[in-house]
Amino acid sequence: MSIAETITETDLELVPLRRFMHSCSCCTYLGQWHEYDLYFCQNCCIVPSVVARWGNDQADYVSGLDEVTQSCTPHLREAKRRAEAMGLL
């Protein structure tokens, strides 16, 4: 069973207001999770990626889809889960 198959509709409810500025117009907003705004990026990166932003400064984010990044960053795991559930990954 994939991650996407275990998600309920309420888990995917998006908060329409983003807390932080995100300058990439190619990213798909995935909603808020704890103190993060989550995104999926396919068109502006060399490889698809998920992004978790926690502030307005340019460096206030973390991104990645590799297993090492996912294992130590629950906010990126959540972004990946949402991107899969939305059919983006």
N, CA, C and O atoms as a GROMACS GRO file, in nm:
protein
  356
    1MET      N    1   0.085  -0.118   0.000
    1MET     CA    2   0.000   0.000   0.000
    1MET      C    3   0.090   0.124   0.000
    1MET      O    4   0.182   0.134   0.081
    2SER      N    5   0.062   0.216  -0.090
    2SER     CA    6   0.142   0.338  -0.096
    2SER      C    7   0.094   0.438   0.008
    2SER      O    8  -0.016   0.425   0.063
    3ILE      N    9   0.177   0.537   0.033
    3ILE     CA   10   0.141   0.644   0.126
    3ILE      C   11   0.011   0.709   0.083
    3ILE      O   12  -0.075   0.737   0.166
    4ALA      N   13  -0.004   0.735  -0.047
    4ALA     CA   14  -0.121   0.805  -0.098
    4ALA      C   15  -0.250   0.728  -0.070
    4ALA      O   16  -0.355   0.790  -0.056
    5GLU      N   17  -0.244   0.596  -0.060
    5GLU     CA   18  -0.364   0.516  -0.037
    5GLU      C   19  -0.412   0.522   0.107
    5GLU      O   20  -0.524   0.478   0.136
    6THR      N   21  -0.331   0.575   0.198
    6THR     CA   22  -0.368   0.580   0.340
    6THR      C   23  -0.417   0.718   0.383
    6THR      O   24  -0.440   0.738   0.502
    7ILE      N   25  -0.432   0.812   0.291
    7ILE     CA   26  -0.466   0.949   0.324
    7ILE      C   27  -0.616   0.972   0.310
    7ILE      O   28  -0.677   0.929   0.211
    8THR      N   29  -0.674   1.038   0.407
    8THR     CA   30  -0.815   1.075   0.398
    8THR      C   31  -0.827   1.213   0.334
    8THR      O   32  -0.729   1.286   0.326
    9GLU      N   33  -0.947   1.248   0.290
    9GLU     CA   34  -0.968   1.379   0.228
    9GLU      C   35  -0.933   1.492   0.322
    9GLU      O   36  -0.877   1.593   0.279
   10THR      N   37  -0.964   1.478   0.451
   10THR     CA   38  -0.935   1.586   0.544
   10THR      C   39  -0.785   1.606   0.562
   10THR      O   40  -0.743   1.717   0.594
   11ASP      N   41  -0.705   1.504   0.540
   11ASP     CA   42  -0.560   1.518   0.549
   11ASP      C   43  -0.507   1.610   0.439
   11ASP      O   44  -0.401   1.671   0.455
   12LEU      N   45  -0.580   1.619   0.327
   12LEU     CA   46  -0.533   1.697   0.214
   12LEU      C   47  -0.591   1.838   0.209
   12LEU      O   48  -0.563   1.913   0.116
   13GLU      N   49  -0.670   1.872   0.308
   13GLU     CA   50  -0.730   2.005   0.309
   13GLU      C   51  -0.620   2.110   0.314
   13GLU      O   52  -0.538   2.112   0.405
   14LEU      N   53  -0.620   2.199   0.215
   14LEU     CA   54  -0.517   2.301   0.206
   14LEU      C   55  -0.560   2.429   0.275
   14LEU      O   56  -0.675   2.472   0.263
   15VAL      N   57  -0.468   2.488   0.347
   15VAL     CA   58  -0.491   2.620   0.401
   15VAL      C   59  -0.453   2.717   0.290
   15VAL      O   60  -0.338   2.720   0.248
   16PRO      N   61  -0.549   2.797   0.241
   16PRO     CA   62  -0.524   2.878   0.122
   16PRO      C   63  -0.420   2.989   0.140
   16PRO      O   64  -0.360   3.034   0.043
   17LEU      N   65  -0.400   3.033   0.262
   17LEU     CA   66  -0.305   3.142   0.285
   17LEU      C   67  -0.168   3.086   0.320
   17LEU      O   68  -0.153   3.006   0.412
   18ARG      N   69  -0.071   3.130   0.246
   18ARG     CA   70   0.067   3.090   0.274
   18ARG      C   71   0.123   3.187   0.377
   18ARG      O   72   0.097   3.307   0.372
   19ARG      N   73   0.198   3.135   0.469
   19ARG     CA   74   0.255   3.221   0.572
   19ARG      C   75   0.379   3.294   0.525
   19ARG      O   76   0.407   3.405   0.571
   20PHE      N   77   0.452   3.234   0.433
   20PHE     CA   78   0.582   3.289   0.394
   20PHE      C   79   0.589   3.312   0.243
   20PHE      O   80   0.526   3.241   0.165
   21MET      N   81   0.666   3.411   0.204
   21MET     CA   82   0.686   3.438   0.062
   21MET      C   83   0.770   3.327   0.001
   21MET      O   84   0.865   3.279   0.062
   22HIS      N   85   0.733   3.286  -0.120
   22HIS     CA   86   0.808   3.183  -0.192
   22HIS      C   87   0.818   3.231  -0.336
   22HIS      O   88   0.717   3.244  -0.405
   23SER      N   89   0.938   3.257  -0.381
   23SER     CA   90   0.959   3.327  -0.508
   23SER      C   91   0.948   3.238  -0.632
   23SER      O   92   0.950   3.290  -0.744
   24CYS      N   93   0.937   3.109  -0.617
   24CYS     CA   94   0.930   3.021  -0.733
   24CYS      C   95   0.786   3.005  -0.780
   24CYS      O   96   0.702   2.948  -0.709
   25SER      N   97   0.758   3.056  -0.897
   25SER     CA   98   0.622   3.048  -0.950
   25SER      C   99   0.589   2.909  -1.007
   25SER      O  100   0.473   2.882  -1.038
   26CYS      N  101   0.687   2.824  -1.021
   26CYS     CA  102   0.665   2.689  -1.075
   26CYS      C  103   0.624   2.588  -0.968
   26CYS      O  104   0.578   2.478  -1.001
   27CYS      N  105   0.640   2.622  -0.842
   27CYS     CA  106   0.609   2.529  -0.734
   27CYS      C  107   0.459   2.518  -0.711
   27CYS      O  108   0.385   2.615  -0.726
   28THR      N  109   0.415   2.398  -0.675
   28THR     CA  110   0.276   2.372  -0.639
   28THR      C  111   0.265   2.376  -0.488
   28THR      O  112   0.335   2.302  -0.419
   29TYR      N  113   0.179   2.461  -0.437
   29TYR     CA  114   0.158   2.473  -0.293
   29TYR      C  115   0.085   2.350  -0.240
   29TYR      O  116  -0.017   2.310  -0.296
   30LEU      N  117   0.137   2.290  -0.133
   30LEU     CA  118   0.080   2.169  -0.076
   30LEU      C  119   0.010   2.194   0.058
   30LEU      O  120  -0.043   2.101   0.118
   31GLY      N  121   0.010   2.317   0.104
   31GLY     CA  122  -0.054   2.350   0.231
   31GLY      C  123   0.047   2.372   0.342
   31GLY      O  124   0.168   2.369   0.321
   32GLN      N  125  -0.008   2.395   0.461
   32GLN     CA  126   0.074   2.418   0.579
   32GLN      C  127   0.084   2.290   0.660
   32GLN      O  128  -0.007   2.208   0.661
   33TRP      N  129   0.196   2.274   0.728
   33TRP     CA  130   0.214   2.163   0.821
   33TRP      C  131   0.300   2.215   0.935
   33TRP      O  132   0.416   2.252   0.915
   34HIS      N  133   0.245   2.218   1.053
   34HIS     CA  134   0.311   2.278   1.170
   34HIS      C  135   0.357   2.418   1.134
   34HIS      O  136   0.275   2.501   1.094
   35GLU      N  137   0.485   2.447   1.147
   35GLU     CA  138   0.533   2.583   1.117
   35GLU      C  139   0.583   2.598   0.973
   35GLU      O  140   0.650   2.697   0.942
   36TYR      N  141   0.553   2.505   0.885
   36TYR     CA  142   0.605   2.504   0.749
   36TYR      C  143   0.497   2.527   0.644
   36TYR      O  144   0.382   2.486   0.661
   37ASP      N  145   0.535   2.594   0.537
   37ASP     CA  146   0.458   2.595   0.413
   37ASP      C  147   0.524   2.491   0.323
   37ASP      O  148   0.646   2.493   0.306
   38LEU      N  149   0.446   2.400   0.266
   38LEU     CA  150   0.500   2.289   0.187
   38LEU      C  151   0.471   2.309   0.039
   38LEU      O  152   0.366   2.360   0.001
   39TYR      N  153   0.567   2.268  -0.045
   39TYR     CA  154   0.556   2.283  -0.190
   39TYR      C  155   0.611   2.159  -0.260
   39TYR      O  156   0.691   2.084  -0.204
   40PHE      N  157   0.565   2.140  -0.383
   40PHE     CA  158   0.624   2.042  -0.474
   40PHE      C  159   0.678   2.118  -0.593
   40PHE      O  160   0.609   2.204  -0.649
   41CYS      N  161   0.800   2.088  -0.634
   41CYS     CA  162   0.863   2.157  -0.746
   41CYS      C  163   0.906   2.053  -0.849
   41CYS      O  164   0.986   1.964  -0.820
   42GLN      N  165   0.854   2.067  -0.970
   42GLN     CA  166   0.893   1.975  -1.076
   42GLN      C  167   0.960   2.048  -1.192
   42GLN      O  168   1.054   1.995  -1.251
   43ASN      N  169   0.916   2.167  -1.225
   43ASN     CA  170   0.962   2.234  -1.346
   43ASN      C  171   1.087   2.319  -1.330
   43ASN      O  172   1.159   2.340  -1.428
   44CYS      N  173   1.116   2.367  -1.212
   44CYS     CA  174   1.231   2.458  -1.200
   44CYS      C  175   1.355   2.391  -1.144
   44CYS      O  176   1.460   2.455  -1.136
   45CYS      N  177   1.346   2.267  -1.105
   45CYS     CA  178   1.461   2.194  -1.051
   45CYS      C  179   1.508   2.091  -1.154
   45CYS      O  180   1.432   2.052  -1.244
   46ILE      N  181   1.630   2.048  -1.141
   46ILE     CA  182   1.684   1.945  -1.230
   46ILE      C  183   1.606   1.815  -1.211
   46ILE      O  184   1.575   1.745  -1.308
   47VAL      N  185   1.575   1.784  -1.087
   47VAL     CA  186   1.493   1.668  -1.054
   47VAL      C  187   1.376   1.715  -0.968
   47VAL      O  188   1.389   1.816  -0.899
   48PRO      N  189   1.263   1.646  -0.970
   48PRO     CA  190   1.151   1.687  -0.884
   48PRO      C  191   1.194   1.691  -0.738
   48PRO      O  192   1.280   1.615  -0.696
   49SER      N  193   1.132   1.780  -0.663
   49SER     CA  194   1.169   1.798  -0.524
   49SER      C  195   1.050   1.847  -0.443
   49SER      O  196   0.955   1.901  -0.498
   50VAL      N  197   1.056   1.828  -0.313
   50VAL     CA  198   0.961   1.889  -0.222
   50VAL      C  199   1.034   1.994  -0.140
   50VAL      O  200   1.155   1.984  -0.118
   51VAL      N  201   0.960   2.094  -0.096
   51VAL     CA  202   1.018   2.208  -0.025
   51VAL      C  203   0.938   2.234   0.101
   51VAL      O  204   0.815   2.227   0.100
   52ALA      N  205   1.008   2.263   0.210
   52ALA     CA  206   0.944   2.307   0.335
   52ALA      C  207   1.005   2.442   0.370
   52ALA      O  208   1.125   2.453   0.394
   53ARG      N  209   0.920   2.546   0.374
   53ARG     CA  210   0.966   2.683   0.402
   53ARG      C  211   0.916   2.725   0.539
   53ARG      O  212   0.799   2.705   0.572
   54TRP      N  213   1.007   2.784   0.622
   54TRP     CA  214   0.971   2.825   0.757
   54TRP      C  215   0.990   2.974   0.782
   54TRP      O  216   0.974   3.020   0.895
   55GLY      N  217   1.024   3.051   0.680
   55GLY     CA  218   1.042   3.195   0.697
   55GLY      C  219   1.049   3.266   0.564
   55GLY      O  220   1.046   3.203   0.458
   56ASN      N  221   1.058   3.399   0.570
   56ASN     CA  222   1.062   3.480   0.449
   56ASN      C  223   1.201   3.503   0.392
   56ASN      O  224   1.214   3.545   0.277
   57ASP      N  225   1.305   3.478   0.470
   57ASP     CA  226   1.440   3.495   0.417
   57ASP      C  227   1.465   3.391   0.308
   57ASP      O  228   1.411   3.280   0.313
   58GLN      N  229   1.545   3.426   0.212
   58GLN     CA  230   1.569   3.339   0.098
   58GLN      C  231   1.618   3.200   0.141
   58GLN      O  232   1.585   3.100   0.076
   59ALA      N  233   1.695   3.193   0.247
   59ALA     CA  234   1.753   3.066   0.291
   59ALA      C  235   1.666   2.989   0.389
   59ALA      O  236   1.708   2.884   0.438
   60ASP      N  237   1.546   3.037   0.419
   60ASP     CA  238   1.459   2.973   0.518
   60ASP      C  239   1.377   2.859   0.459
   60ASP      O  240   1.254   2.862   0.463
   61TYR      N  241   1.445   2.759   0.406
   61TYR     CA  242   1.376   2.643   0.351
   61TYR      C  243   1.472   2.525   0.346
   61TYR      O  244   1.593   2.541   0.357
   62VAL      N  245   1.414   2.408   0.329
   62VAL     CA  246   1.491   2.286   0.304
   62VAL      C  247   1.416   2.212   0.195
   62VAL      O  248   1.294   2.221   0.185
   63SER      N  249   1.491   2.139   0.111
   63SER     CA  250   1.426   2.066   0.003
   63SER      C  251   1.498   1.936  -0.023
   63SER      O  252   1.614   1.918   0.017
   64GLY      N  253   1.430   1.845  -0.091
   64GLY     CA  254   1.492   1.720  -0.130
   64GLY      C  255   1.393   1.605  -0.130
   64GLY      O  256   1.291   1.609  -0.061
   65LEU      N  257   1.425   1.503  -0.207
   65LEU     CA  258   1.343   1.382  -0.213
   65LEU      C  259   1.424   1.255  -0.183
   65LEU      O  260   1.368   1.146  -0.179
   66ASP      N  261   1.554   1.270  -0.162
   66ASP     CA  262   1.636   1.151  -0.139
   66ASP      C  263   1.604   1.089  -0.003
   66ASP      O  264   1.552   1.157   0.085
   67GLU      N  265   1.634   0.962   0.014
   67GLU     CA  266   1.599   0.888   0.134
   67GLU      C  267   1.666   0.943   0.259
   67GLU      O  268   1.604   0.942   0.366
   68VAL      N  269   1.789   0.990   0.250
   68VAL     CA  270   1.858   1.046   0.368
   68VAL      C  271   1.785   1.170   0.416
   68VAL      O  272   1.760   1.184   0.536
   69THR      N  273   1.750   1.260   0.324
   69THR     CA  274   1.678   1.382   0.361
   69THR      C  275   1.543   1.347   0.420
   69THR      O  276   1.503   1.405   0.521
   70GLN      N  277   1.472   1.255   0.361
   70GLN     CA  278   1.338   1.217   0.407
   70GLN      C  279   1.342   1.153   0.545
   70GLN      O  280   1.249   1.172   0.624
   71SER      N  281   1.446   1.078   0.576
   71SER     CA  282   1.451   1.007   0.703
   71SER      C  283   1.472   1.099   0.821
   71SER      O  284   1.432   1.065   0.933
   72CYS      N  285   1.534   1.214   0.801
   72CYS     CA  286   1.563   1.303   0.915
   72CYS      C  287   1.480   1.431   0.913
   72CYS      O  288   1.502   1.517   0.998
   73THR      N  289   1.388   1.447   0.821
   73THR     CA  290   1.309   1.570   0.812
   73THR      C  291   1.161   1.534   0.794
   73THR      O  292   1.116   1.513   0.682
   74PRO      N  293   1.087   1.527   0.905
   74PRO     CA  294   0.946   1.490   0.894
   74PRO      C  295   0.865   1.587   0.809
   74PRO      O  296   0.765   1.548   0.749
   75HIS      N  297   0.905   1.713   0.804
   75HIS     CA  298   0.833   1.811   0.722
   75HIS      C  299   0.847   1.779   0.573
   75HIS      O  300   0.752   1.802   0.497
   76LEU      N  301   0.961   1.729   0.529
   76LEU     CA  302   0.976   1.689   0.389
   76LEU      C  303   0.904   1.557   0.361
   76LEU      O  304   0.851   1.537   0.252
   77ARG      N  305   0.901   1.468   0.460
   77ARG     CA  306   0.823   1.344   0.444
   77ARG      C  307   0.676   1.379   0.424
   77ARG      O  308   0.608   1.319   0.341
   78GLU      N  309   0.627   1.476   0.501
   78GLU     CA  310   0.487   1.517   0.488
   78GLU      C  311   0.462   1.581   0.352
   78GLU      O  312   0.358   1.556   0.290
   79ALA      N  313   0.555   1.662   0.304
   79ALA     CA  314   0.540   1.724   0.172
   79ALA      C  315   0.537   1.616   0.064
   79ALA      O  316   0.457   1.624  -0.030
   80LYS      N  317   0.622   1.515   0.076
   80LYS     CA  318   0.624   1.406  -0.022
   80LYS      C  319   0.494   1.328  -0.017
   80LYS      O  320   0.439   1.293  -0.121
   81ARG      N  321   0.444   1.301   0.102
   81ARG     CA  322   0.318   1.230   0.119
   81ARG      C  323   0.205   1.305   0.050
   81ARG      O  324   0.123   1.245  -0.019
   82ARG      N  325   0.200   1.436   0.068
   82ARG     CA  326   0.094   1.517   0.007
   82ARG      C  327   0.109   1.522  -0.145
   82ARG      O  328   0.010   1.516  -0.218
   83ALA      N  329   0.232   1.534  -0.193
   83ALA     CA  330   0.255   1.537  -0.338
   83ALA      C  331   0.211   1.404  -0.401
   83ALA      O  332   0.152   1.404  -0.509
   84GLU      N  333   0.240   1.293  -0.335
   84GLU     CA  334   0.196   1.163  -0.386
   84GLU      C  335   0.044   1.152  -0.386
   84GLU      O  336  -0.015   1.104  -0.483
   85ALA      N  337  -0.018   1.197  -0.278
   85ALA     CA  338  -0.164   1.189  -0.268
   85ALA      C  339  -0.233   1.274  -0.371
   85ALA      O  340  -0.344   1.242  -0.414
   86MET      N  341  -0.170   1.383  -0.413
   86MET     CA  342  -0.228   1.472  -0.512
   86MET      C  343  -0.192   1.428  -0.655
   86MET      O  344  -0.232   1.493  -0.752
   87GLY      N  345  -0.117   1.317  -0.668
   87GLY     CA  346  -0.081   1.265  -0.798
   87GLY      C  347   0.032   1.340  -0.866
   87GLY      O  348   0.050   1.329  -0.988
   88LEU      N  349   0.108   1.417  -0.790
   88LEU     CA  350   0.219   1.493  -0.848
   88LEU      C  351   0.345   1.409  -0.858
   88LEU      O  352   0.430   1.436  -0.943
   89LEU      N  353   0.358   1.310  -0.775
   89LEU     CA  354   0.473   1.218  -0.777
   89LEU      C  355   0.426   1.078  -0.812
   89LEU      O  356   0.508   0.985  -0.819
   0.00000   0.00000   0.00000
